[in-house]
Amino acid sequence: GSDALSGKVVAITGASSGIGAATARAFADAGAHVALAARRADRIEAIADELRAQGASAVAIPTDITDEASANAFIAGTQEQFGGLDVLVNNAGLMLLGPVNGGDTEAWRQMLDVNCLGLLYCTHAALPIMREQRSGHIVNVSSVAGRTAAAGVAVYNLTKWGVVGFSEALRQEGLRHGIRVTLVEPGFVETELQSHNDGDERIAAMMAARKEEIGKVLDAEDIADAIVYACAAPPHVSMNELLIRPTGQA
Ligand code: NDP
């Protein structure tokens, strides 16, 4: 029901922009207490201020999820602030494109660190709290790129494919403990993600062409709404997987 999320404690990574920021706003609108994590402290603080001004309960916790101690501090800080942890949205992510041949190995490490290890650290910190509560919900944001591979996307594909497999295994581990897992796989969403490749004109042009071909792409709010919907379902309902493309995306 519409009150299902009232008073729930929701921790969101990558809440400084795009899907994460929209998700924080959507949970706050639903009456949840939200904890926002990202590296850009000014951004998450401004969003938390905005939400509090609207009467919501929000806290900004500057975090680099690739640093295990920082990820742990985010989860512990959320629990301290609000007295529990009902939902973790593992949303932070990085997309650096380019062929494998001659690829930038530092970009590969960054993607593995954020998209995979950061997600693992936050999950690792959240599980004991959820096990003790005997309830919890972990939402992992993968991508259409976690199911469909393409030349030039290989390492991003690797990280997002990993999140797909991990999420199903995690679901099986949690199901006797009242812990739900939802995998979210967005198609093209209008966010800062595309600008991660701004240094590379060829890739920027390719992204612009893809967008043109799709027509109306998704807004971050479209994904946020789906995440909130999955989390508002009654405890016996587990939405395992949400694959959401813009209608015009092949
Ligand atoms: P944005 O670039 O707008 O958001 C990415 C977020 O991740 C930012 O808030 C950024 O915050 C955060 N982040 C990056 N590195 C770290 C870090 N080390 N520690 C903490 N936070 C970090 O992109 P989107 O909103 O599009 O991306 C959200 C998720 O959606 C990603 O996992 C992405 O792969 C996925 N996705 C996006 C699609 C799209 O078309 N946009 C399609 C499919 C999936 P900061 O820089 O402040 O740390």
py3Dmol code that shows the C-alpha trace and the ligand (Angstrom):
import py3Dmol

protein = """\
ATOM      1  CA  GLY A   1       0.000   0.000   0.000  1.00  0.00           C
ATOM      2  CA  SER A   2       0.952   3.649  -0.165  1.00  0.00           C
ATOM      3  CA  ASP A   3       2.060   3.695   3.499  1.00  0.00           C
ATOM      4  CA  ALA A   4       4.357   0.705   3.063  1.00  0.00           C
ATOM      5  CA  LEU A   5       7.515   2.815   3.030  1.00  0.00           C
ATOM      6  CA  SER A   6       6.559   5.307   5.715  1.00  0.00           C
ATOM      7  CA  GLY A   7       9.310   5.360   8.361  1.00  0.00           C
ATOM      8  CA  LYS A   8      11.454   2.810   6.519  1.00  0.00           C
ATOM      9  CA  VAL A   9      15.186   3.454   6.469  1.00  0.00           C
ATOM     10  CA  VAL A  10      16.662   3.575   2.975  1.00  0.00           C
ATOM     11  CA  ALA A  11      20.371   3.902   2.119  1.00  0.00           C
ATOM     12  CA  ILE A  12      21.218   4.933  -1.445  1.00  0.00           C
ATOM     13  CA  THR A  13      24.638   4.998  -3.075  1.00  0.00           C
ATOM     14  CA  GLY A  14      25.380   7.348  -5.952  1.00  0.00           C
ATOM     15  CA  ALA A  15      22.721   9.734  -4.636  1.00  0.00           C
ATOM     16  CA  SER A  16      24.462  12.879  -5.891  1.00  0.00           C
ATOM     17  CA  SER A  17      23.026  12.686  -9.409  1.00  0.00           C
ATOM     18  CA  GLY A  18      20.904  10.805 -11.910  1.00  0.00           C
ATOM     19  CA  ILE A  19      19.039   7.688 -10.811  1.00  0.00           C
ATOM     20  CA  GLY A  20      20.360   7.818  -7.224  1.00  0.00           C
ATOM     21  CA  ALA A  21      19.239  11.401  -6.616  1.00  0.00           C
ATOM     22  CA  ALA A  22      15.816  10.670  -8.134  1.00  0.00           C
ATOM     23  CA  THR A  23      15.531   7.526  -5.997  1.00  0.00           C
ATOM     24  CA  ALA A  24      16.319   9.478  -2.821  1.00  0.00           C
ATOM     25  CA  ARG A  25      13.607  11.991  -3.700  1.00  0.00           C
ATOM     26  CA  ALA A  26      11.075   9.259  -4.506  1.00  0.00           C
ATOM     27  CA  PHE A  27      11.664   7.391  -1.224  1.00  0.00           C
ATOM     28  CA  ALA A  28      11.488  10.659   0.721  1.00  0.00           C
ATOM     29  CA  ASP A  29       8.165  11.416  -1.002  1.00  0.00           C
ATOM     30  CA  ALA A  30       6.952   7.986   0.130  1.00  0.00           C
ATOM     31  CA  GLY A  31       7.738   8.896   3.745  1.00  0.00           C
ATOM     32  CA  ALA A  32      10.974   6.946   4.127  1.00  0.00           C
ATOM     33  CA  HIS A  33      14.075   8.121   6.004  1.00  0.00           C
ATOM     34  CA  VAL A  34      16.812   8.421   3.422  1.00  0.00           C
ATOM     35  CA  ALA A  35      20.601   8.299   3.729  1.00  0.00           C
ATOM     36  CA  LEU A  36      22.476   9.624   0.705  1.00  0.00           C
ATOM     37  CA  ALA A  37      25.989   8.479  -0.211  1.00  0.00           C
ATOM     38  CA  ALA A  38      28.365   9.802  -2.879  1.00  0.00           C
ATOM     39  CA  ARG A  39      31.779  11.413  -3.061  1.00  0.00           C
ATOM     40  CA  ARG A  40      30.496  14.904  -3.937  1.00  0.00           C
ATOM     41  CA  ALA A  41      29.509  16.011  -0.440  1.00  0.00           C
ATOM     42  CA  ASP A  42      28.159  19.400  -1.579  1.00  0.00           C
ATOM     43  CA  ARG A  43      25.699  17.699  -3.929  1.00  0.00           C
ATOM     44  CA  ILE A  44      24.263  15.198  -1.444  1.00  0.00           C
ATOM     45  CA  GLU A  45      24.116  17.830   1.284  1.00  0.00           C
ATOM     46  CA  ALA A  46      22.114  20.139  -1.006  1.00  0.00           C
ATOM     47  CA  ILE A  47      19.681  17.317  -1.849  1.00  0.00           C
ATOM     48  CA  ALA A  48      19.323  16.318   1.819  1.00  0.00           C
ATOM     49  CA  ASP A  49      18.669  19.981   2.710  1.00  0.00           C
ATOM     50  CA  GLU A  50      16.032  20.200  -0.013  1.00  0.00           C
ATOM     51  CA  LEU A  51      14.308  17.038   1.247  1.00  0.00           C
ATOM     52  CA  ARG A  52      14.370  18.199   4.874  1.00  0.00           C
ATOM     53  CA  ALA A  53      12.900  21.541   3.789  1.00  0.00           C
ATOM     54  CA  GLN A  54       9.993  19.523   2.384  1.00  0.00           C
ATOM     55  CA  GLY A  55       9.510  17.868   5.763  1.00  0.00           C
ATOM     56  CA  ALA A  56      11.293  14.618   4.915  1.00  0.00           C
ATOM     57  CA  SER A  57      13.933  12.907   6.977  1.00  0.00           C
ATOM     58  CA  ALA A  58      17.257  12.834   5.138  1.00  0.00           C
ATOM     59  CA  VAL A  59      20.965  12.659   5.896  1.00  0.00           C
ATOM     60  CA  ALA A  60      23.971  13.081   3.604  1.00  0.00           C
ATOM     61  CA  ILE A  61      26.959  10.840   4.315  1.00  0.00           C
ATOM     62  CA  PRO A  62      29.941  11.624   2.063  1.00  0.00           C
ATOM     63  CA  THR A  63      31.228   8.228   0.939  1.00  0.00           C
ATOM     64  CA  ASP A  64      33.636   6.627  -1.487  1.00  0.00           C
ATOM     65  CA  ILE A  65      32.260   3.113  -1.834  1.00  0.00           C
ATOM     66  CA  THR A  66      35.527   1.848  -3.327  1.00  0.00           C
ATOM     67  CA  ASP A  67      37.053   2.357   0.120  1.00  0.00           C
ATOM     68  CA  GLU A  68      35.774  -0.464   2.328  1.00  0.00           C
ATOM     69  CA  ALA A  69      36.064   1.596   5.535  1.00  0.00           C
ATOM     70  CA  SER A  70      34.077   4.419   3.924  1.00  0.00           C
ATOM     71  CA  ALA A  71      31.385   1.991   2.710  1.00  0.00           C
ATOM     72  CA  ASN A  72      31.182   0.501   6.216  1.00  0.00           C
ATOM     73  CA  ALA A  73      30.908   3.976   7.748  1.00  0.00           C
ATOM     74  CA  PHE A  74      28.032   4.801   5.392  1.00  0.00           C
ATOM     75  CA  ILE A  75      26.009   1.767   6.450  1.00  0.00           C
ATOM     76  CA  ALA A  76      26.878   2.173  10.155  1.00  0.00           C
ATOM     77  CA  GLY A  77      26.071   5.894   9.964  1.00  0.00           C
ATOM     78  CA  THR A  78      22.688   5.184   8.409  1.00  0.00           C
ATOM     79  CA  GLN A  79      21.827   2.696  11.147  1.00  0.00           C
ATOM     80  CA  GLU A  80      23.000   5.085  13.870  1.00  0.00           C
ATOM     81  CA  GLN A  81      21.028   7.973  12.440  1.00  0.00           C
ATOM     82  CA  PHE A  82      17.742   6.163  11.882  1.00  0.00           C
ATOM     83  CA  GLY A  83      17.927   3.037  14.063  1.00  0.00           C
ATOM     84  CA  GLY A  84      17.923   0.344  11.386  1.00  0.00           C
ATOM     85  CA  LEU A  85      18.298  -0.382   7.707  1.00  0.00           C
ATOM     86  CA  ASP A  86      15.361  -1.571   5.645  1.00  0.00           C
ATOM     87  CA  VAL A  87      16.516  -0.931   2.082  1.00  0.00           C
ATOM     88  CA  LEU A  88      19.952  -0.623   0.494  1.00  0.00           C
ATOM     89  CA  VAL A  89      19.987   0.687  -3.072  1.00  0.00           C
ATOM     90  CA  ASN A  90      23.346  -0.178  -4.645  1.00  0.00           C
ATOM     91  CA  ASN A  91      23.136   2.350  -7.436  1.00  0.00           C
ATOM     92  CA  ALA A  92      26.542   4.052  -7.736  1.00  0.00           C
ATOM     93  CA  GLY A  93      28.197   3.187 -11.012  1.00  0.00           C
ATOM     94  CA  LEU A  94      30.623   4.224 -13.652  1.00  0.00           C
ATOM     95  CA  MET A  95      30.570   3.571 -17.412  1.00  0.00           C
ATOM     96  CA  LEU A  96      33.820   4.023 -19.320  1.00  0.00           C
ATOM     97  CA  LEU A  97      33.588   2.672 -22.840  1.00  0.00           C
ATOM     98  CA  GLY A  98      36.136   1.672 -25.442  1.00  0.00           C
ATOM     99  CA  PRO A  99      37.553  -1.407 -27.121  1.00  0.00           C
ATOM    100  CA  VAL A 100      39.504  -3.985 -25.129  1.00  0.00           C
ATOM    101  CA  ASN A 101      42.446  -3.708 -27.489  1.00  0.00           C
ATOM    102  CA  GLY A 102      44.530  -0.819 -26.251  1.00  0.00           C
ATOM    103  CA  GLY A 103      42.018  -0.104 -23.483  1.00  0.00           C
ATOM    104  CA  ASP A 104      42.850   2.050 -20.473  1.00  0.00           C
ATOM    105  CA  THR A 105      43.470  -0.456 -17.680  1.00  0.00           C
ATOM    106  CA  GLU A 106      43.026   2.254 -15.033  1.00  0.00           C
ATOM    107  CA  ALA A 107      39.476   2.791 -16.335  1.00  0.00           C
ATOM    108  CA  TRP A 108      38.907  -0.985 -15.986  1.00  0.00           C
ATOM    109  CA  ARG A 109      40.060  -0.925 -12.361  1.00  0.00           C
ATOM    110  CA  GLN A 110      37.813   2.049 -11.613  1.00  0.00           C
ATOM    111  CA  MET A 111      34.757   0.305 -13.054  1.00  0.00           C
ATOM    112  CA  LEU A 112      35.454  -2.939 -11.216  1.00  0.00           C
ATOM    113  CA  ASP A 113      36.040  -0.962  -7.994  1.00  0.00           C
ATOM    114  CA  VAL A 114      32.814   1.062  -8.170  1.00  0.00           C
ATOM    115  CA  ASN A 115      30.388  -1.240 -10.008  1.00  0.00           C
ATOM    116  CA  CYS A 116      31.462  -4.480  -8.315  1.00  0.00           C
ATOM    117  CA  LEU A 117      33.621  -4.063  -5.212  1.00  0.00           C
ATOM    118  CA  GLY A 118      31.782  -0.973  -3.937  1.00  0.00           C
ATOM    119  CA  LEU A 119      28.480  -2.789  -4.275  1.00  0.00           C
ATOM    120  CA  LEU A 120      29.961  -5.777  -2.435  1.00  0.00           C
ATOM    121  CA  TYR A 121      31.304  -3.677   0.447  1.00  0.00           C
ATOM    122  CA  CYS A 122      27.957  -1.960   1.018  1.00  0.00           C
ATOM    123  CA  THR A 123      26.104  -5.265   0.815  1.00  0.00           C
ATOM    124  CA  HIS A 124      28.571  -6.916   3.209  1.00  0.00           C
ATOM    125  CA  ALA A 125      28.043  -4.135   5.743  1.00  0.00           C
ATOM    126  CA  ALA A 126      24.241  -4.179   5.391  1.00  0.00           C
ATOM    127  CA  LEU A 127      23.579  -7.913   5.635  1.00  0.00           C
ATOM    128  CA  PRO A 128      24.315  -8.440   9.358  1.00  0.00           C
ATOM    129  CA  ILE A 129      21.897  -5.609  10.201  1.00  0.00           C
ATOM    130  CA  MET A 130      19.193  -7.071   7.965  1.00  0.00           C
ATOM    131  CA  ARG A 131      19.797 -10.620   9.251  1.00  0.00           C
ATOM    132  CA  GLU A 132      19.376  -9.391  12.825  1.00  0.00           C
ATOM    133  CA  GLN A 133      16.164  -7.536  11.912  1.00  0.00           C
ATOM    134  CA  ARG A 134      15.039 -10.609   9.964  1.00  0.00           C
ATOM    135  CA  SER A 135      14.005  -8.280   7.169  1.00  0.00           C
ATOM    136  CA  GLY A 136      15.600  -6.153   4.518  1.00  0.00           C
ATOM    137  CA  HIS A 137      15.689  -5.359   0.832  1.00  0.00           C
ATOM    138  CA  ILE A 138      18.736  -4.966  -1.381  1.00  0.00           C
ATOM    139  CA  VAL A 139      18.264  -3.307  -4.769  1.00  0.00           C
ATOM    140  CA  ASN A 140      21.153  -3.731  -7.178  1.00  0.00           C
ATOM    141  CA  VAL A 141      21.284  -1.471 -10.217  1.00  0.00           C
ATOM    142  CA  SER A 142      22.798  -3.371 -13.117  1.00  0.00           C
ATOM    143  CA  SER A 143      21.906  -2.458 -16.708  1.00  0.00           C
ATOM    144  CA  VAL A 144      20.636  -3.743 -20.019  1.00  0.00           C
ATOM    145  CA  ALA A 145      24.413  -4.007 -20.466  1.00  0.00           C
ATOM    146  CA  GLY A 146      24.271  -6.766 -17.822  1.00  0.00           C
ATOM    147  CA  ARG A 147      22.322  -8.933 -20.262  1.00  0.00           C
ATOM    148  CA  THR A 148      23.304  -7.718 -23.737  1.00  0.00           C
ATOM    149  CA  ALA A 149      26.953  -7.319 -24.685  1.00  0.00           C
ATOM    150  CA  ALA A 150      28.366  -5.165 -27.467  1.00  0.00           C
ATOM    151  CA  ALA A 151      31.734  -4.275 -28.919  1.00  0.00           C
ATOM    152  CA  GLY A 152      33.182  -1.287 -27.105  1.00  0.00           C
ATOM    153  CA  VAL A 153      31.299  -2.060 -23.902  1.00  0.00           C
ATOM    154  CA  ALA A 154      33.206  -5.190 -22.802  1.00  0.00           C
ATOM    155  CA  VAL A 155      34.445  -4.183 -19.376  1.00  0.00           C
ATOM    156  CA  TYR A 156      31.242  -2.368 -18.414  1.00  0.00           C
ATOM    157  CA  ASN A 157      29.421  -5.521 -19.604  1.00  0.00           C
ATOM    158  CA  LEU A 158      31.701  -7.572 -17.347  1.00  0.00           C
ATOM    159  CA  THR A 159      30.873  -5.507 -14.268  1.00  0.00           C
ATOM    160  CA  LYS A 160      27.120  -5.386 -14.891  1.00  0.00           C
ATOM    161  CA  TRP A 161      26.934  -9.104 -15.834  1.00  0.00           C
ATOM    162  CA  GLY A 162      28.637  -9.768 -12.531  1.00  0.00           C
ATOM    163  CA  VAL A 163      25.951  -7.846 -10.660  1.00  0.00           C
ATOM    164  CA  VAL A 164      23.269 -10.001 -12.337  1.00  0.00           C
ATOM    165  CA  GLY A 165      24.813 -13.285 -11.162  1.00  0.00           C
ATOM    166  CA  PHE A 166      25.651 -11.947  -7.732  1.00  0.00           C
ATOM    167  CA  SER A 167      22.119 -10.676  -7.191  1.00  0.00           C
ATOM    168  CA  GLU A 168      20.524 -14.058  -7.899  1.00  0.00           C
ATOM    169  CA  ALA A 169      22.934 -15.853  -5.553  1.00  0.00           C
ATOM    170  CA  LEU A 170      22.321 -13.193  -2.891  1.00  0.00           C
ATOM    171  CA  ARG A 171      18.573 -13.613  -3.325  1.00  0.00           C
ATOM    172  CA  GLN A 172      18.883 -17.316  -2.586  1.00  0.00           C
ATOM    173  CA  GLU A 173      21.006 -16.642   0.511  1.00  0.00           C
ATOM    174  CA  GLY A 174      18.502 -14.123   1.861  1.00  0.00           C
ATOM    175  CA  LEU A 175      15.192 -15.765   1.234  1.00  0.00           C
ATOM    176  CA  ARG A 176      15.009 -17.662   4.539  1.00  0.00           C
ATOM    177  CA  HIS A 177      16.007 -14.509   6.403  1.00  0.00           C
ATOM    178  CA  GLY A 178      13.325 -12.160   5.158  1.00  0.00           C
ATOM    179  CA  ILE A 179      15.813 -10.406   2.884  1.00  0.00           C
ATOM    180  CA  ARG A 180      14.621  -9.594  -0.620  1.00  0.00           C
ATOM    181  CA  VAL A 181      16.843  -8.793  -3.571  1.00  0.00           C
ATOM    182  CA  THR A 182      15.729  -6.839  -6.618  1.00  0.00           C
ATOM    183  CA  LEU A 183      17.868  -6.491  -9.707  1.00  0.00           C
ATOM    184  CA  VAL A 184      17.165  -3.399 -11.796  1.00  0.00           C
ATOM    185  CA  GLU A 185      18.373  -3.225 -15.404  1.00  0.00           C
ATOM    186  CA  PRO A 186      17.784   0.158 -16.977  1.00  0.00           C
ATOM    187  CA  GLY A 187      18.172   0.953 -20.640  1.00  0.00           C
ATOM    188  CA  PHE A 188      19.203   4.430 -21.773  1.00  0.00           C
ATOM    189  CA  VAL A 189      18.476   6.954 -18.997  1.00  0.00           C
ATOM    190  CA  GLU A 190      19.186  10.676 -19.280  1.00  0.00           C
ATOM    191  CA  THR A 191      21.811  11.238 -16.545  1.00  0.00           C
ATOM    192  CA  GLU A 192      25.446  12.221 -16.157  1.00  0.00           C
ATOM    193  CA  LEU A 193      26.472   8.642 -17.059  1.00  0.00           C
ATOM    194  CA  GLN A 194      27.022   9.431 -20.729  1.00  0.00           C
ATOM    195  CA  SER A 195      29.315  12.312 -19.769  1.00  0.00           C
ATOM    196  CA  HIS A 196      31.698   9.845 -18.076  1.00  0.00           C
ATOM    197  CA  ASN A 197      33.144   9.420 -21.594  1.00  0.00           C
ATOM    198  CA  ASP A 198      33.306  13.119 -22.437  1.00  0.00           C
ATOM    199  CA  GLY A 199      37.055  12.943 -22.941  1.00  0.00           C
ATOM    200  CA  ASP A 200      36.523  10.685 -25.961  1.00  0.00           C
ATOM    201  CA  GLU A 201      34.832  12.396 -28.916  1.00  0.00           C
ATOM    202  CA  ARG A 202      34.143   9.169 -30.820  1.00  0.00           C
ATOM    203  CA  ILE A 203      32.324   7.611 -27.892  1.00  0.00           C
ATOM    204  CA  ALA A 204      30.454  10.822 -27.105  1.00  0.00           C
ATOM    205  CA  ALA A 205      29.288  10.924 -30.754  1.00  0.00           C
ATOM    206  CA  MET A 206      28.260   7.252 -30.596  1.00  0.00           C
ATOM    207  CA  MET A 207      26.209   7.867 -27.417  1.00  0.00           C
ATOM    208  CA  ALA A 208      24.532  10.884 -29.021  1.00  0.00           C
ATOM    209  CA  ALA A 209      23.653   8.796 -32.098  1.00  0.00           C
ATOM    210  CA  ARG A 210      22.194   6.002 -29.935  1.00  0.00           C
ATOM    211  CA  LYS A 211      20.077   8.514 -28.077  1.00  0.00           C
ATOM    212  CA  GLU A 212      18.840  10.033 -31.319  1.00  0.00           C
ATOM    213  CA  GLU A 213      17.848   6.578 -32.570  1.00  0.00           C
ATOM    214  CA  ILE A 214      15.837   5.804 -29.408  1.00  0.00           C
ATOM    215  CA  GLY A 215      13.851   9.012 -29.382  1.00  0.00           C
ATOM    216  CA  LYS A 216      12.465   9.676 -25.906  1.00  0.00           C
ATOM    217  CA  VAL A 217      14.896   8.078 -23.455  1.00  0.00           C
ATOM    218  CA  LEU A 218      14.074   7.284 -19.824  1.00  0.00           C
ATOM    219  CA  ASP A 219      14.203   9.891 -17.101  1.00  0.00           C
ATOM    220  CA  ALA A 220      15.916   9.035 -13.820  1.00  0.00           C
ATOM    221  CA  GLU A 221      12.464   9.310 -12.194  1.00  0.00           C
ATOM    222  CA  ASP A 222      11.190   6.411 -14.305  1.00  0.00           C
ATOM    223  CA  ILE A 223      13.747   4.103 -12.692  1.00  0.00           C
ATOM    224  CA  ALA A 224      13.245   5.637  -9.232  1.00  0.00           C
ATOM    225  CA  ASP A 225       9.502   4.938  -9.469  1.00  0.00           C
ATOM    226  CA  ALA A 226      10.171   1.288 -10.347  1.00  0.00           C
ATOM    227  CA  ILE A 227      12.564   0.874  -7.406  1.00  0.00           C
ATOM    228  CA  VAL A 228      10.060   2.408  -4.994  1.00  0.00           C
ATOM    229  CA  TYR A 229       7.306   0.176  -6.419  1.00  0.00           C
ATOM    230  CA  ALA A 230       9.383  -2.971  -5.854  1.00  0.00           C
ATOM    231  CA  CYS A 231      10.240  -1.919  -2.302  1.00  0.00           C
ATOM    232  CA  ALA A 232       6.647  -1.010  -1.429  1.00  0.00           C
ATOM    233  CA  ALA A 233       5.411  -4.528  -2.244  1.00  0.00           C
ATOM    234  CA  PRO A 234       4.297  -6.558   0.779  1.00  0.00           C
ATOM    235  CA  PRO A 235       7.047  -8.661   2.430  1.00  0.00           C
ATOM    236  CA  HIS A 236       5.943 -11.916   0.786  1.00  0.00           C
ATOM    237  CA  VAL A 237       6.338 -10.407  -2.708  1.00  0.00           C
ATOM    238  CA  SER A 238       9.850 -10.301  -4.146  1.00  0.00           C
ATOM    239  CA  MET A 239      10.282  -8.561  -7.479  1.00  0.00           C
ATOM    240  CA  ASN A 240      13.450 -10.317  -8.545  1.00  0.00           C
ATOM    241  CA  GLU A 241      14.195  -8.474 -11.747  1.00  0.00           C
ATOM    242  CA  LEU A 242      13.089  -5.291 -13.492  1.00  0.00           C
ATOM    243  CA  LEU A 243      14.361  -4.789 -17.051  1.00  0.00           C
ATOM    244  CA  ILE A 244      13.281  -1.324 -18.154  1.00  0.00           C
ATOM    245  CA  ARG A 245      14.024   0.119 -21.579  1.00  0.00           C
ATOM    246  CA  PRO A 246      12.808   3.269 -23.261  1.00  0.00           C
ATOM    247  CA  THR A 247      10.095   2.133 -25.666  1.00  0.00           C
ATOM    248  CA  GLY A 248      12.210   3.093 -28.664  1.00  0.00           C
ATOM    249  CA  GLN A 249      15.348   1.218 -27.576  1.00  0.00           C
ATOM    250  CA  ALA A 250      16.201  -1.874 -29.662  1.00  0.00           C
TER     251      ALA A 250
END
"""
ligand_1 = """\
48
NDP
P 25.356 9.287 -12.807
O 26.723 9.457 -13.333
O 24.420 10.424 -12.905
O 25.428 8.784 -11.309
C 26.446 7.942 -10.838
C 26.532 8.099 -9.334
O 27.537 7.205 -8.809
C 26.912 9.494 -8.894
O 26.048 9.886 -7.858
C 28.324 9.331 -8.387
O 28.548 10.241 -7.331
C 28.271 7.914 -7.856
N 29.600 7.341 -7.669
C 30.552 7.128 -8.601
N 31.662 6.649 -8.032
C 31.408 6.567 -6.699
C 32.176 6.159 -5.582
N 33.444 5.728 -5.698
N 31.613 6.202 -4.347
C 30.345 6.638 -4.216
N 29.564 7.032 -5.237
C 30.103 6.992 -6.462
O 24.756 8.028 -13.585
P 23.366 7.210 -13.435
O 22.447 7.831 -12.485
O 22.925 6.931 -14.799
O 23.943 5.840 -12.840
C 23.376 5.150 -11.743
C 23.479 3.659 -12.001
O 22.633 3.314 -13.096
C 24.866 3.164 -12.379
O 25.136 1.949 -11.708
C 24.769 2.946 -13.865
O 25.695 1.989 -14.322
C 23.337 2.474 -13.972
N 22.746 2.576 -15.316
C 22.587 3.775 -15.938
C 22.058 3.829 -17.215
C 21.921 5.108 -17.962
O 21.616 5.066 -19.169
N 22.095 6.265 -17.360
C 21.628 2.609 -17.908
C 21.798 1.414 -17.149
C 22.345 1.406 -15.904
P 29.953 11.002 -7.014
O 30.630 11.250 -8.325
O 29.513 12.244 -6.310
O 30.697 10.064 -6.115
"""
view = py3Dmol.view(width=600, height=400)
view.addModel(protein, "pdb")
view.setStyle({"model": 0}, {"cartoon": {"style": "trace"}})
view.addModel(ligand_1, "xyz")
view.setStyle({"model": 1}, {"stick": {}})
view.zoomTo()
view.show()
